[in-house]
Amino acid sequence: MINLKKQKFLIIGAGNMGYAVLNSLIENKISSKNILIIEKKITPKLKKLKSKHNLKIVKNVRLLKYKFVPSISLISVKPNQLNAAVDSSLEKFLSNSLIVSIVAGKKISDLKNIFTLNKGIVRAMTNTPASVNMGTTLVCFDKTIKSDQKKIVRNFLSLLGQINETKNEKVIDDFTAIFGSGPAYIFLFIETLIKIADKSGFKNSKNMVLQTFLGSLLLLLNEKDSPIHLKKSVTSKGGTTEAALKILENKNGLSTLISKAIDKAKKRSRELSKAN
Ligand SMILES: NC(=O)c1ccc[n+]([C@@H]2O[C@H](COP(=O)([O-])OP(=O)(O)OC[C@H]3O[C@@H](n4cnc5c(N)ncnc54)[C@H](OP(=O)(O)O)[C@@H]3O)[C@@H](O)[C@H]2O)c1
């Protein structure tokens, strides 16, 4: 296991995702001396973290007054902000660093054109549960990345939760549609159940729905069983669950709808990758 404590981290863009990574670094006892943040806008949340941990934040690298050589640099600005964020001084600053980009739609080839002095590019995509260290992340390494560099990146990104790897960069669009947007699908399902429970007059609908989700997930994890089998075990012949599932699983039901929705999201992800 390569020790992250020996690495120097640069975070460019400490918004939702950059902040989540920063927070994980701090939670994992990475010294603030080994962290530098480049961020245009210091939100109250970031300001609080900065003063609590004595973090160094600059608006751009030209304002840095001391020597800092990043070994890993996370690029977490919005896709339309990337070109403006990278000027010749930043490019030079990053020339010896591994670059880990989570910028949606920016391919490794695009990143190589932007960071022309740099040879170590990694593209990753994650999702918002990363902010509670339960993210699902997909990583694609550029061919030039060596195995010890891969180990460092794996350790770094596993601070956010589970990591998975692919050699086929194209599947990142599918990943974005299924897992990047995935939390929104789950939240929609939860929101729908809460509304239905509210209509039935329950006073504690949200907690009841959350407990049902959490309980079902834990059951699935504990039993190490398939969802199909566990679903069957709740469904007795002629019973209430069966009546509901007949609607949810018919040809216009939930499975068809989810497939259609994700196909649309995949298409959109490809369109955005081309447009970026
Ligand atoms: N949110 C997700 O679920 C998710 C999941 C995976 C990947 N991503 C990707 O992660 C990236 C960041 O997403 P986000 O939701 O964290 O966006 P965000 O909250 O807007 O964070 C980006 C931050 O970067 C700052 N910034 C912009 N240009 C800068 C520059 N030149 N120098 C320094 N800081 C700069 C922005 O400041 P201003 O607000 O002032 O512009 C903002 O605070 C995006 O590329 C997105 O595609 C997001």
The ligand as a MOL file (V3000), in Angstrom:
LIG
                    3D

  0  0  0     0  0            999 V3000
M  V30 BEGIN CTAB
M  V30 COUNTS 48 52 0 0 0
M  V30 BEGIN ATOM
M  V30 1 N -21.4630 16.7810 -9.0820 0
M  V30 2 C -21.3280 15.5140 -9.4920 0
M  V30 3 O -22.1290 14.6120 -9.2400 0
M  V30 4 C -20.1200 15.1290 -10.2820 0
M  V30 5 C -19.7480 13.7800 -10.3340 0
M  V30 6 C -18.5940 13.4630 -11.0260 0
M  V30 7 C -17.8630 14.4220 -11.6670 0
M  V30 8 N -18.2760 15.6950 -11.6330 0 CHG=1
M  V30 9 C -17.4570 16.6730 -12.3350 0
M  V30 10 O -16.7060 17.3470 -11.3490 0
M  V30 11 C -16.4580 18.6740 -11.7860 0
M  V30 12 C -16.8380 19.6270 -10.6780 0
M  V30 13 O -18.2310 19.5100 -10.4220 0
M  V30 14 P -18.8580 20.2580 -9.1700 0
M  V30 15 O -20.2570 19.8230 -9.0680 0
M  V30 16 O -17.9330 20.0800 -8.0120 0 CHG=-1
M  V30 17 O -18.7750 21.7690 -9.7190 0
M  V30 18 P -18.7070 23.1170 -8.8670 0
M  V30 19 O -19.3850 22.9230 -7.5590 0
M  V30 20 O -19.1410 24.2240 -9.7730 0
M  V30 21 O -17.1460 23.2560 -8.5460 0
M  V30 22 C -16.1960 23.8100 -9.4210 0
M  V30 23 C -15.4360 24.8790 -8.6580 0
M  V30 24 O -14.3080 25.2790 -9.4080 0
M  V30 25 C -14.2010 26.7050 -9.3300 0
M  V30 26 N -13.4260 27.2120 -10.4590 0
M  V30 27 C -13.8380 27.4550 -11.7100 0
M  V30 28 N -12.8420 27.9000 -12.4830 0
M  V30 29 C -11.7470 27.9510 -11.6870 0
M  V30 30 C -10.4030 28.3380 -11.8950 0
M  V30 31 N -9.9870 28.8110 -13.0600 0
M  V30 32 N -9.5450 28.2370 -10.8830 0
M  V30 33 C -9.9660 27.8050 -9.6880 0
M  V30 34 N -11.2320 27.4160 -9.4130 0
M  V30 35 C -12.1220 27.4940 -10.4030 0
M  V30 36 C -15.6500 27.1390 -9.3640 0
M  V30 37 O -15.7930 28.4910 -8.9580 0
M  V30 38 P -17.0720 29.3260 -9.5420 0
M  V30 39 O -18.2840 28.7040 -8.9700 0
M  V30 40 O -16.7850 30.6970 -9.0770 0
M  V30 41 O -17.0190 29.1960 -11.0320 0
M  V30 42 C -16.2710 26.1410 -8.4020 0
M  V30 43 O -16.1290 26.5400 -7.0660 0
M  V30 44 C -17.2630 18.8970 -13.0600 0
M  V30 45 O -16.4090 18.8590 -14.1750 0
M  V30 46 C -18.2200 17.7610 -13.0910 0
M  V30 47 O -18.4530 17.3490 -14.4120 0
M  V30 48 C -19.3640 16.0900 -10.9190 0
M  V30 END ATOM
M  V30 BEGIN BOND
M  V30 1 1 1 2
M  V30 2 2 2 3
M  V30 3 1 2 4
M  V30 4 1 4 5
M  V30 5 2 4 48
M  V30 6 2 5 6
M  V30 7 1 6 7
M  V30 8 2 7 8
M  V30 9 1 8 9
M  V30 10 1 8 48
M  V30 11 1 9 10
M  V30 12 1 9 46
M  V30 13 1 10 11
M  V30 14 1 11 12
M  V30 15 1 11 44
M  V30 16 1 12 13
M  V30 17 1 13 14
M  V30 18 2 14 15
M  V30 19 1 14 16
M  V30 20 1 14 17
M  V30 21 1 17 18
M  V30 22 2 18 19
M  V30 23 1 18 20
M  V30 24 1 18 21
M  V30 25 1 21 22
M  V30 26 1 22 23
M  V30 27 1 23 24
M  V30 28 1 23 42
M  V30 29 1 24 25
M  V30 30 1 25 26
M  V30 31 1 25 36
M  V30 32 1 26 27
M  V30 33 1 26 35
M  V30 34 2 27 28
M  V30 35 1 28 29
M  V30 36 1 29 30
M  V30 37 2 29 35
M  V30 38 1 30 31
M  V30 39 2 30 32
M  V30 40 1 32 33
M  V30 41 2 33 34
M  V30 42 1 34 35
M  V30 43 1 36 37
M  V30 44 1 36 42
M  V30 45 1 37 38
M  V30 46 2 38 39
M  V30 47 1 38 40
M  V30 48 1 38 41
M  V30 49 1 42 43
M  V30 50 1 44 45
M  V30 51 1 44 46
M  V30 52 1 46 47
M  V30 END BOND
M  V30 END CTAB
M  END
